[in-house]
Amino acid sequence: MSTATRFQRIRNELQKECEKAGRNPQDVLLLAVSKTVDTDQVAQAIEAGATAFGENRPDELLRKQAVFPQVQWHFIGNIQSRRIPDIVFAATLIHSVSKEAHLAKIDSAAEKLGKCQRLLLEVNVSGEESKSGFSPDEVEGVIERASGLSHIVIEGLMTMAPQGDKDAIIATFSGLERLRDTVQAQLQNKGVSCHLSALSMGMTEDWPYAVGFGTTIVRIGRAIFSDEFE
């Protein structure tokens, strides 16, 4: 099975899950996580209809964005301060902001490039020590303190669920949706401009659950690019 065929299969499955959940499939972006493949596979996915790709290393983000500037490039990996200018240069959306100090640095890099950087805050909803991200209790304060930065826009939240535990997956995804709604309402009550329209949650193993809890971006890598899913 080709990359194009696997992408089309996942896109069709996503449409069906959205319809089951009473959602418009156009409201959920299928992000093809291309971190394990080269440009030939990216080209096949684009031909099949992919419009957005995710990378977790700045060098690969820069390289592939230069080859395919016509599509969106999202950064989904760990952020190192010294690579922030490179990430901001190439990224349409940064999913993985997990340190408050990085917000001002992203704002500064975006200002130098004359852009407003779209980003998400990574939240460790499950509380696993192995996962990075803000705790749910930190999110409101971080957004409030960042409201004066004029070259970033915090569009929403991102999380990863524990693997292989259905109850934990559901608790994580439903928890992020509730957190988004609560934080947005509280900040608006304070007069802080806040429109958290994006939720990035759901990967190859668990994305159908995320659709039912309002995800707007599913991050799919192996199910598109690996032949183990034929």
C-alpha positions as CSV (number, residue, x, y, z in Angstrom):
1,M,0.0,0.0,0.0
2,S,1.4,3.4,-1.0
3,T,1.7,6.5,1.2
4,A,-1.0,8.1,-0.9
5,T,-3.4,5.2,-0.4
6,R,-2.7,5.2,3.4
7,F,-3.3,9.0,3.6
8,Q,-6.6,8.7,1.7
9,R,-7.7,5.8,4.0
10,I,-7.0,7.9,7.1
11,R,-8.8,10.9,5.6
12,N,-11.8,8.8,4.8
13,E,-11.8,7.3,8.4
14,L,-11.5,10.8,9.8
15,Q,-14.5,11.9,7.8
16,K,-16.6,9.0,9.1
17,E,-15.6,9.6,12.8
18,C,-16.4,13.3,12.4
19,E,-19.9,12.4,11.0
20,K,-20.4,10.0,13.9
21,A,-19.6,12.7,16.4
22,G,-21.9,15.2,14.6
23,R,-18.9,17.3,13.5
24,N,-17.9,18.9,10.2
25,P,-14.9,17.0,8.8
26,Q,-13.6,20.4,7.6
27,D,-13.1,21.4,11.2
28,V,-10.4,18.8,11.9
29,L,-7.0,19.1,10.2
30,L,-5.2,15.9,9.4
31,L,-1.6,16.7,10.1
32,A,0.7,14.3,8.4
33,V,3.7,13.8,10.8
34,S,6.6,13.3,8.3
35,K,9.4,13.2,10.9
36,T,10.5,9.7,9.9
37,V,10.4,10.0,6.1
38,D,12.1,11.9,3.3
39,T,10.8,14.3,0.7
40,D,9.7,11.6,-1.7
41,Q,7.1,10.4,0.8
42,V,6.0,14.0,1.5
43,A,5.5,14.5,-2.2
44,Q,3.3,11.4,-2.4
45,A,1.2,12.7,0.5
46,I,0.8,16.1,-1.1
47,E,-0.4,14.5,-4.3
48,A,-3.0,12.6,-2.3
49,G,-4.3,15.8,-0.8
50,A,-2.2,16.4,2.4
51,T,-1.9,20.1,3.1
52,A,-0.1,20.2,6.5
53,F,2.9,18.3,7.9
54,G,4.5,18.0,11.3
55,E,8.2,17.9,12.1
56,N,10.0,17.5,15.5
57,R,13.5,18.6,14.5
58,P,14.3,22.2,13.4
59,D,16.8,21.1,10.7
60,E,14.2,18.8,9.1
61,L,11.5,21.5,9.4
62,L,13.7,24.0,7.6
63,R,14.8,21.5,4.9
64,K,11.3,20.2,4.0
65,Q,9.7,23.6,4.2
66,A,12.2,24.9,1.7
67,V,11.3,22.0,-0.7
68,F,7.5,22.3,-0.2
69,P,6.7,25.9,0.8
70,Q,3.2,25.6,-0.6
71,V,1.9,23.5,2.4
72,Q,1.8,24.2,6.1
73,W,4.7,23.1,8.3
74,H,3.9,22.6,12.0
75,F,6.6,22.1,14.7
76,I,5.6,19.4,17.2
77,G,8.9,18.6,19.0
78,N,10.9,19.8,22.0
79,I,11.9,23.4,21.7
80,Q,15.5,24.4,22.4
81,S,15.9,28.2,23.0
82,R,18.8,28.5,20.5
83,R,16.7,27.0,17.7
84,I,13.6,29.3,18.2
85,P,14.6,31.6,15.3
86,D,14.8,28.7,12.9
87,I,11.5,27.2,14.1
88,V,9.7,30.6,13.8
89,F,11.1,31.1,10.4
90,A,9.6,27.9,9.0
91,A,6.6,27.0,11.2
92,T,3.0,27.8,10.4
93,L,2.0,26.7,13.8
94,I,4.1,25.6,16.9
95,H,2.3,22.9,18.9
96,S,4.8,22.3,21.7
97,V,5.4,25.4,23.8
98,S,5.9,24.0,27.3
99,K,8.1,26.8,28.9
100,E,6.8,30.2,29.7
101,A,10.3,31.7,29.0
102,H,10.0,30.6,25.4
103,L,7.0,32.8,24.7
104,A,9.0,36.1,24.8
105,K,11.8,34.5,22.7
106,I,9.3,33.4,20.1
107,D,7.7,36.8,20.1
108,S,11.1,38.5,19.6
109,A,12.0,36.1,16.7
110,A,8.6,36.7,15.1
111,E,9.0,40.5,15.4
112,K,12.4,40.3,13.6
113,L,10.7,38.3,10.8
114,G,7.7,40.6,10.6
115,K,5.2,37.8,11.3
116,C,2.8,36.9,14.1
117,Q,3.6,33.4,15.2
118,R,0.7,31.1,15.8
119,L,1.2,28.6,18.7
120,L,-0.3,26.2,21.1
121,L,0.5,25.5,24.7
122,E,1.4,21.9,25.5
123,V,-0.4,20.7,28.6
124,N,0.4,17.6,30.6
125,V,-3.2,16.7,31.4
126,S,-2.4,13.2,32.5
127,G,0.3,14.3,35.0
128,E,2.8,11.7,33.7
129,E,6.3,12.5,34.8
130,S,7.6,11.3,31.4
131,K,5.6,14.0,29.6
132,S,6.5,17.7,29.2
133,G,4.0,20.5,29.3
134,F,2.3,23.0,31.6
135,S,0.1,21.6,34.4
136,P,-3.5,22.5,33.9
137,D,-3.4,24.9,36.8
138,E,-0.7,26.9,35.1
139,V,-2.4,27.6,31.7
140,E,-4.6,30.5,32.6
141,G,-1.8,32.5,34.2
142,V,0.6,31.8,31.3
143,I,-1.9,33.1,28.8
144,E,-2.8,36.1,30.8
145,R,0.9,37.1,31.3
146,A,1.5,36.6,27.5
147,S,-1.3,38.8,26.5
148,G,1.0,41.8,26.0
149,L,3.2,40.0,23.5
150,S,2.2,41.4,20.1
151,H,3.9,39.0,17.7
152,I,2.5,35.7,19.0
153,V,-1.1,34.4,19.2
154,I,-1.9,31.5,21.4
155,E,-4.5,29.7,19.4
156,G,-5.2,26.8,21.7
157,L,-3.8,23.8,23.6
158,M,-2.0,20.5,22.8
159,T,-1.7,17.3,24.7
160,M,-0.6,13.6,24.5
161,A,-2.6,10.8,26.1
162,P,-1.1,7.7,27.9
163,Q,-0.8,4.8,25.5
164,G,-3.0,1.7,25.6
165,D,-5.4,2.8,28.4
166,K,-8.8,3.7,27.0
167,D,-10.0,5.3,30.2
168,A,-6.9,7.4,30.6
169,I,-7.1,8.4,26.9
170,I,-10.7,9.6,27.4
171,A,-9.9,11.4,30.6
172,T,-7.0,13.2,29.0
173,F,-8.9,14.3,25.9
174,S,-12.0,15.3,27.8
175,G,-9.9,17.1,30.4
176,L,-8.2,19.2,27.7
177,E,-11.5,20.2,26.2
178,R,-12.9,21.2,29.6
179,L,-9.7,23.1,30.5
180,R,-9.9,25.0,27.2
181,D,-13.5,26.0,27.9
182,T,-12.8,27.0,31.5
183,V,-9.7,29.0,30.8
184,Q,-11.2,30.9,28.0
185,A,-14.3,31.8,30.0
186,Q,-12.2,32.9,33.0
187,L,-9.9,35.0,30.9
188,Q,-12.7,36.7,29.1
189,N,-14.3,37.5,32.4
190,K,-11.1,39.3,33.3
191,G,-11.2,41.2,30.1
192,V,-8.2,39.3,28.6
193,S,-8.6,38.7,24.9
194,C,-8.6,35.0,24.4
195,H,-9.9,32.8,21.6
196,L,-8.6,29.2,22.1
197,S,-10.1,27.7,18.9
198,A,-7.5,24.9,18.5
199,L,-7.1,21.6,20.3
200,S,-4.2,19.4,19.0
201,M,-4.8,15.9,20.4
202,G,-5.0,12.5,18.9
203,M,-2.3,10.4,17.2
204,T,-2.2,7.1,15.3
205,E,-3.2,5.0,18.2
206,D,-6.0,7.1,19.7
207,W,-7.2,9.8,17.3
208,P,-10.8,8.5,17.0
209,Y,-11.3,9.3,20.7
210,A,-10.0,12.8,20.3
211,V,-12.6,13.6,17.6
212,G,-15.4,13.1,20.1
213,F,-13.8,15.6,22.4
214,G,-13.4,18.5,20.0
215,T,-9.9,18.1,18.6
216,T,-9.2,20.4,15.7
217,I,-5.8,18.8,14.7
218,V,-5.0,15.1,14.7
219,R,-1.3,14.2,14.4
220,I,-0.9,11.1,12.3
221,G,2.5,9.7,11.3
222,R,2.8,5.9,11.2
223,A,-0.7,5.2,9.9
224,I,0.2,7.3,6.9
225,F,3.9,6.7,6.3
226,S,4.6,3.2,7.7
227,D,3.9,-0.1,5.9
228,E,3.0,-1.7,9.2
229,F,-0.5,-0.2,8.6
230,E,-1.3,-2.0,5.4
